[in-house]
């Protein structure tokens, strides 16, 4: 192994991929402190200093609606603040003796310095509590300020280019507004808000995330128009109304984020209009095939752990349940970060139902056990 690779090895996959010099420094520190890890010393000085992983500290939890909250996080050593508006991060919280990981869209503009934090750069995410979401419910229910979290580097292709297009259409619903808020805040902050039309759907006015901020932006920028569709009183937003509301919608670059049915409908319309090249989609969930009656024992060979799961539980979730360090990125089957070798048994793709067998490499975030199986993790 060359000197450069030897120095970079401890940190290259975890911290700031676009900061090779920082990786070299982190790697060198890790080597010279062997057999003790740098964290054994650094954590004593500052819990955000780590040579092995990205960390952050929650400095504020701010309610957005009754079931959603914004987390203001101060990242530690190695975080890359030069992300693209619209990207997401992974965040790990230690709850009930285990680390629980999820991915959330960044809602803050890149390189954002919060004045009330003494000019220190911070990031924000917004979390909506879901009935089946253990971690989201825990966060919105009141994770305390000061909590140390683990972070994964920002990533994702659902991002706003710089400079932005001259004409933009945003279509969002529910928590699908979160990546779009990062885009709007970035353009607002840079003073480059172009011709932007925004349609957002929520059940009631009380359930509209960032409602007052959207009103402020619309009042301050003649080029920004926002329409809030209250679905309980006004029904679902009809895409057919785009012709009357925004007659030039076919000319606009469109970013859409929300429930699967909404995105599927948008995708069909843009395809029928032959303008799919102007559509950018972000899906927060996957369309699952029927996986009833399957499942099995998942064995993680390197960690020596096993867990019994049903056919609806992803291999990624199975590993996290028993404390296996599982690589992940989008948790949607897009980024390929979670791919792992299947040493034995069979798995099935949660989206298509396609089967994978021994020797294949599987995406753990969208694959489930089809009988007993063993992963090289």
Backbone torsions as a table, in degrees:
resi	resn	phi	psi	omega
1	UNK	NA	133.0	179.1
2	UNK	-68.9	161.8	-178.4
3	UNK	-58.3	-42.6	-178.4
4	UNK	-61.1	-47.4	179.5
5	UNK	-64.6	-37.4	-179.7
6	UNK	-63.2	-39.2	-179.7
7	UNK	-72.9	-37.2	-174.1
8	UNK	-80.6	-19.8	-168.2
9	UNK	-50.2	-45.9	-175.5
10	UNK	-66.3	-25.5	-169.8
11	UNK	-121.6	-9.3	-169.7
12	UNK	-62.3	-31.5	-176.2
13	UNK	-91.5	-4.6	-170.9
14	UNK	-113.2	-40.7	-166.0
15	UNK	-94.5	-108.4	-170.0
16	UNK	-111.4	94.7	-174.9
17	UNK	-60.1	-22.8	-179.8
18	UNK	-96.2	14.5	178.6
19	UNK	-128.5	71.5	-175.0
20	UNK	-60.5	-34.5	179.8
21	UNK	-64.3	-38.8	177.9
22	UNK	-64.9	-38.9	178.6
23	UNK	-62.8	-40.5	178.5
24	UNK	-61.2	-44.9	179.8
25	UNK	-62.2	-45.5	-179.2
26	UNK	-63.6	-41.1	179.8
27	UNK	-65.3	-41.1	179.8
28	UNK	-62.9	-42.9	178.3
29	UNK	-60.9	-41.1	-179.9
30	UNK	-61.7	-38.2	-177.3
31	UNK	-71.3	-45.1	-173.4
32	UNK	-74.9	-14.5	178.4
33	UNK	-96.9	1.1	176.2
34	UNK	-60.2	140.3	9.4
35	UNK	-84.2	-8.7	175.7
36	UNK	-82.6	140.6	177.7
37	UNK	-77.0	153.6	177.7
38	UNK	-55.8	-33.5	-178.8
39	UNK	-60.1	-27.5	180.0
40	UNK	-61.9	-29.2	179.3
41	UNK	-97.6	-45.7	-173.5
42	UNK	-63.8	-38.3	-176.8
43	UNK	-62.5	-29.1	179.0
44	UNK	-66.2	-33.1	-179.1
45	UNK	-84.4	-41.9	-177.2
46	UNK	-157.0	122.2	-177.8
47	UNK	-64.3	-13.5	179.4
48	UNK	-89.2	-6.9	179.4
49	UNK	-88.5	125.1	178.4
50	UNK	-150.7	138.6	175.8
51	UNK	-91.4	-6.5	-174.2
52	UNK	-110.7	-27.0	-171.0
53	UNK	-151.0	160.0	172.3
54	UNK	-79.5	137.7	177.8
55	UNK	-132.0	162.7	175.9
56	UNK	-150.5	166.0	177.5
57	UNK	-127.3	127.9	176.4
58	UNK	-72.1	119.5	-178.0
59	UNK	-106.4	-13.3	177.9
60	UNK	-160.4	141.1	172.1
61	UNK	-121.3	117.9	-173.5
62	UNK	-121.5	122.2	179.2
63	UNK	-65.6	135.1	173.8
64	UNK	-102.7	-50.5	174.2
65	UNK	-137.4	-175.0	-179.1
66	UNK	-61.1	-28.8	-176.4
67	UNK	-123.7	25.8	176.6
68	UNK	-146.6	155.5	-178.5
69	UNK	-151.2	151.5	173.2
70	UNK	-98.6	133.3	174.3
71	UNK	-106.5	124.8	173.2
72	UNK	-96.7	122.9	-173.0
73	UNK	-123.0	132.3	173.8
74	UNK	-97.7	104.7	180.0
75	UNK	-70.0	154.3	177.8
76	UNK	-94.3	-157.5	-174.3
77	UNK	-57.1	127.9	170.7
78	UNK	98.2	-4.5	-178.4
79	UNK	-74.1	137.9	-179.8
80	UNK	-94.4	105.4	-178.3
81	UNK	-79.1	-6.4	-177.3
82	UNK	-90.5	48.2	179.6
83	UNK	-82.8	173.3	179.2
84	UNK	-97.3	135.8	178.6
85	UNK	-61.1	125.8	-175.9
86	UNK	114.6	-16.5	-180.0
87	UNK	-75.6	167.6	-178.6
88	UNK	-122.1	165.9	174.2
89	UNK	-128.7	159.2	168.8
90	UNK	-92.7	141.8	178.5
91	UNK	-134.3	132.7	179.2
92	UNK	-115.8	128.8	177.3
93	UNK	-118.6	141.6	179.0
94	UNK	-91.0	109.8	-177.0
95	UNK	-132.2	129.7	177.8
96	UNK	53.2	40.9	174.2
97	UNK	83.3	2.3	-179.2
98	UNK	-132.2	152.9	173.0
99	UNK	-88.1	126.6	179.5
100	UNK	-114.5	126.7	-176.0
101	UNK	-110.7	139.4	171.8
102	UNK	-145.7	164.2	176.7
103	UNK	-111.2	134.9	179.1
104	UNK	-136.2	145.5	178.2
105	UNK	-69.5	139.5	170.9
106	UNK	-71.3	134.2	177.8
107	UNK	-107.5	-3.5	179.8
108	UNK	-95.1	151.5	174.7
109	UNK	-70.5	155.7	177.2
110	UNK	-59.2	148.2	176.6
111	UNK	52.1	43.9	-176.9
112	UNK	-86.8	125.0	175.8
113	UNK	-105.2	116.7	179.4
114	UNK	-81.9	116.1	-176.6
115	UNK	-58.9	-36.1	-177.9
116	UNK	-77.4	0.0	177.3
117	UNK	-109.0	26.0	178.2
118	UNK	70.4	26.8	178.4
119	UNK	79.9	4.0	179.9
120	UNK	-75.2	141.6	177.4
121	UNK	-71.6	133.0	177.5
122	UNK	-134.1	169.2	174.1
123	UNK	-127.3	159.9	176.0
124	UNK	-132.4	146.9	168.9
125	UNK	-129.6	155.9	175.7
126	UNK	-121.7	132.1	-173.9
127	UNK	-121.3	131.7	175.7
128	UNK	-107.8	126.4	179.9
129	UNK	-67.7	128.7	178.2
130	UNK	-109.6	145.3	-178.1
131	UNK	-53.7	-37.7	-177.9
132	UNK	-98.2	5.9	-173.8
133	UNK	-97.8	102.0	-178.9
134	UNK	-61.0	-50.8	-174.1
135	UNK	-71.5	-40.7	-179.9
136	UNK	-63.0	-39.5	177.7
137	UNK	-64.9	-40.1	178.8
138	UNK	-63.3	-42.4	-178.4
139	UNK	-66.4	-51.5	-177.6
140	UNK	-66.9	-30.6	-179.5
141	UNK	-69.9	-13.7	174.6
142	UNK	130.3	53.6	171.9
143	UNK	-65.1	131.7	-172.4
144	UNK	-74.1	147.5	172.2
145	UNK	-61.2	146.2	-177.5
146	UNK	96.2	-11.9	-179.3
147	UNK	-63.6	133.5	175.8
148	UNK	-88.6	132.0	-179.9
149	UNK	-124.0	159.5	170.8
150	UNK	-94.7	148.7	-177.7
151	UNK	-128.7	147.9	168.6
152	UNK	-109.8	147.7	-173.8
153	UNK	-60.3	146.8	178.4
154	UNK	-58.7	142.5	176.2
155	UNK	-159.3	175.6	178.6
156	UNK	122.9	145.9	-178.9
157	UNK	-96.2	-8.4	178.0
158	UNK	-81.2	81.6	-170.0
159	UNK	-142.8	152.9	-179.4
160	UNK	-86.5	128.4	177.3
161	UNK	-74.1	164.2	177.6
162	UNK	-126.9	115.0	4.4
163	UNK	-76.9	159.3	-179.6
164	UNK	-73.3	161.5	176.7
165	UNK	-62.1	158.3	-179.1
166	UNK	-68.8	-30.8	179.4
167	UNK	-130.9	129.1	-175.1
168	UNK	-131.3	143.8	170.4
169	UNK	-126.0	125.3	174.2
170	UNK	-108.1	129.3	174.6
171	UNK	-122.5	114.0	-175.7
172	UNK	-135.9	161.7	174.9
173	UNK	-151.9	142.3	178.2
174	UNK	57.6	-134.2	179.7
175	UNK	-76.1	-1.7	175.0
176	UNK	-63.7	-10.3	178.1
177	UNK	-75.7	-15.5	-170.9
178	UNK	-61.8	-49.7	178.8
179	UNK	-67.2	-30.1	179.0
180	UNK	-68.5	-32.6	177.2
181	UNK	-63.1	-36.2	176.3
182	UNK	-63.2	-38.7	178.7
183	UNK	-66.6	-46.9	-179.5
184	UNK	-63.6	-43.2	-179.7
185	UNK	-65.2	-36.1	179.0
186	UNK	-65.7	-47.4	179.4
187	UNK	-64.8	-39.7	178.4
188	UNK	-62.3	-45.4	-177.9
189	UNK	-65.8	-37.2	-177.9
190	UNK	-84.6	-4.4	-179.3
191	UNK	66.3	33.6	-177.8
192	UNK	-130.3	41.8	179.5
193	UNK	-77.5	108.4	-177.4
194	UNK	-82.4	-152.7	177.6
195	UNK	-77.2	100.2	-174.8
196	UNK	-120.7	126.1	172.3
197	UNK	-113.9	134.9	-175.0
198	UNK	-132.4	128.1	174.2
199	UNK	-118.4	122.7	-179.6
200	UNK	-126.7	135.6	179.7
201	UNK	-111.4	136.3	176.3
202	UNK	-151.9	153.9	-176.7
203	UNK	-59.9	-48.2	-178.4
204	UNK	-139.0	169.5	179.7
205	UNK	-63.2	-32.5	179.0
206	UNK	-68.8	-18.9	-177.0
207	UNK	-95.3	2.8	-179.0
208	UNK	-80.4	111.9	176.7
209	UNK	-70.5	135.5	178.0
210	UNK	63.3	26.9	-176.1
211	UNK	-57.2	-47.2	-177.8
212	UNK	-67.8	-33.7	179.2
213	UNK	-69.6	-38.3	176.1
214	UNK	-62.7	-40.7	177.6
215	UNK	-62.6	-42.5	179.9
216	UNK	-62.0	-45.7	-179.4
217	UNK	-61.8	-41.4	179.8
218	UNK	-64.6	-35.6	179.6
219	UNK	-72.1	-32.1	-175.5
220	UNK	-89.0	-21.0	-175.4
221	UNK	-125.2	113.4	178.6
222	UNK	-65.8	-19.4	-178.1
223	UNK	-87.0	-2.9	-178.3
224	UNK	-114.7	123.7	178.2
225	UNK	-124.1	129.2	178.9
226	UNK	-123.5	137.6	177.5
227	UNK	-121.0	123.2	178.6
228	UNK	-101.5	120.5	178.8
229	UNK	-99.4	111.7	178.5
230	UNK	-89.8	101.9	-167.5
231	UNK	-70.2	-27.6	179.7
232	UNK	-69.2	-34.3	-178.4
233	UNK	-100.6	-32.0	-173.8
234	UNK	-110.4	-5.0	-179.2
235	UNK	82.2	176.6	-178.2
236	UNK	-68.6	143.2	177.5
237	UNK	-66.3	131.2	-179.9
238	UNK	-96.1	125.4	178.2
239	UNK	-62.9	-23.2	178.8
240	UNK	-63.4	-23.6	-179.0
241	UNK	-76.7	-8.4	178.1
242	UNK	-60.0	-34.2	-178.3
243	UNK	-61.1	-37.9	-179.4
244	UNK	-84.9	-34.6	-177.4
245	UNK	-78.2	-46.1	-177.6
246	UNK	-136.5	80.7	-173.5
247	UNK	-56.6	-22.9	-178.8
248	UNK	-96.2	20.4	-173.9
249	UNK	-58.8	-29.7	-179.6
250	UNK	-68.3	-21.0	-179.4
251	UNK	-87.2	-12.3	-172.5
252	UNK	-88.5	146.7	167.1
253	UNK	-75.5	126.8	-172.0
254	UNK	-115.6	131.9	171.8
255	UNK	-114.5	126.8	-177.5
256	UNK	-129.5	136.4	179.8
257	UNK	-149.6	129.4	-178.9
258	UNK	168.8	-158.3	-178.3
259	UNK	-61.9	156.1	-176.5
260	UNK	-57.7	-44.9	-177.1
261	UNK	-61.7	-39.9	178.0
262	UNK	-63.2	-45.8	-178.7
263	UNK	-67.6	-37.2	177.3
264	UNK	-62.6	-40.9	179.3
265	UNK	-65.4	-42.2	178.2
266	UNK	-63.7	-44.7	-178.4
267	UNK	-60.6	-41.2	178.9
268	UNK	-63.8	-44.8	-178.4
269	UNK	-63.7	-45.4	-179.5
270	UNK	-64.8	-34.9	176.4
271	UNK	-67.6	-43.0	179.0
272	UNK	-62.7	-33.6	180.0
273	UNK	-84.5	-0.9	-179.7
274	UNK	58.6	41.0	178.5
275	UNK	-129.1	29.0	-178.0
276	UNK	-59.7	-25.2	179.9
277	UNK	-69.2	-11.2	178.7
278	UNK	-102.4	9.2	-176.2
279	UNK	-113.0	133.2	177.2
280	UNK	-124.6	124.3	-175.4
281	UNK	-116.6	145.6	172.4
282	UNK	-129.5	118.7	-179.2
283	UNK	-105.7	129.3	178.9
284	UNK	-91.9	-4.0	179.7
285	UNK	-149.0	165.4	179.9
286	UNK	-110.6	149.0	174.9
287	UNK	-80.7	116.2	-173.0
288	UNK	-95.8	137.9	171.9
289	UNK	-76.2	165.7	178.8
290	UNK	-70.5	114.5	-177.1
291	UNK	-116.8	24.2	-177.5
292	UNK	-65.6	145.4	174.9
293	UNK	81.9	7.9	179.3
294	UNK	-116.6	-168.8	-175.1
295	UNK	119.3	-170.7	180.0
296	UNK	157.0	-165.1	178.3
297	UNK	-93.8	122.0	177.0
298	UNK	-99.4	123.2	178.7
299	UNK	-107.7	132.5	177.9
300	UNK	-106.5	104.1	-166.6
301	UNK	-61.7	-48.4	-175.1
302	UNK	-68.3	-37.2	-177.9
303	UNK	-89.2	-12.7	178.4
304	UNK	69.1	29.2	-177.8
305	UNK	-116.1	153.2	-179.7
306	UNK	-134.1	155.7	176.3
307	UNK	-154.6	140.4	175.1
308	UNK	-88.9	128.3	-179.2
309	UNK	-136.2	160.9	175.4
310	UNK	-90.2	179.3	-175.5
311	UNK	-77.1	-3.3	179.5
312	UNK	-102.6	-5.9	-178.3
313	UNK	-92.7	125.5	-179.6
314	UNK	-69.7	156.0	177.5
315	UNK	-63.1	-32.2	176.6
316	UNK	-63.0	-47.6	178.2
317	UNK	-64.3	-37.9	179.8
318	UNK	-61.1	-45.1	179.2
319	UNK	-64.9	-41.4	179.7
320	UNK	-64.7	-30.4	179.2
321	UNK	-62.3	-31.5	-177.7
322	UNK	-110.3	17.5	171.8
323	UNK	78.5	21.0	176.3
324	UNK	-78.3	137.2	178.0
325	UNK	-74.7	98.8	-174.2
326	UNK	-99.6	123.2	173.7
327	UNK	-69.2	142.7	178.9
328	UNK	-160.2	163.8	175.0
329	UNK	-138.1	-89.4	-174.0
330	UNK	-79.3	-22.9	-175.1
331	UNK	60.8	24.1	-176.6
332	UNK	-129.7	3.8	-179.5
333	UNK	79.6	22.0	-175.8
334	UNK	-107.3	-46.9	-165.9
335	UNK	-86.4	-14.8	178.2
336	UNK	71.5	7.4	-179.1
337	UNK	-65.6	-30.2	-171.8
338	UNK	-89.6	5.0	-174.2
339	UNK	-62.4	134.9	179.7
340	UNK	-142.3	149.0	178.6
341	UNK	-70.6	138.2	175.0
342	UNK	-94.2	109.8	-175.4
343	UNK	-80.7	-31.1	-177.9
344	UNK	-159.2	153.2	175.8
345	UNK	86.5	-162.4	-175.9
346	UNK	-135.1	148.6	173.1
347	UNK	-129.9	166.3	179.8
348	UNK	-133.8	138.6	178.5
349	UNK	-69.5	124.8	-177.0
350	UNK	-67.7	-19.3	-178.5
351	UNK	-89.5	-46.4	-173.0
352	UNK	-106.5	-19.5	-175.1
353	UNK	85.4	-0.6	-179.8
354	UNK	-64.6	142.2	-176.4
355	UNK	-96.9	143.1	172.9
356	UNK	-119.0	149.5	-175.8
357	UNK	-132.3	176.7	-178.3
358	UNK	-46.6	130.9	-179.1
359	UNK	98.8	-19.2	178.0
360	UNK	-79.2	160.5	170.8
361	UNK	-105.0	129.5	-173.1
362	UNK	-118.5	148.7	173.3
363	UNK	-85.6	109.9	-172.2
364	UNK	-67.8	-23.6	-176.3
365	UNK	-76.0	-20.8	-178.8
366	UNK	-126.7	23.2	177.6
367	UNK	-124.6	146.5	178.8
368	UNK	-129.1	163.1	-179.9
369	UNK	-70.4	132.9	172.4
370	UNK	-114.3	71.0	-168.1
371	UNK	95.8	-174.9	178.9
372	UNK	-66.1	142.5	179.8
373	UNK	-151.8	160.1	-178.6
374	UNK	-130.6	130.4	178.4
375	UNK	-109.9	149.3	179.3
376	UNK	-85.7	64.2	179.7
377	UNK	-135.9	NA	NA
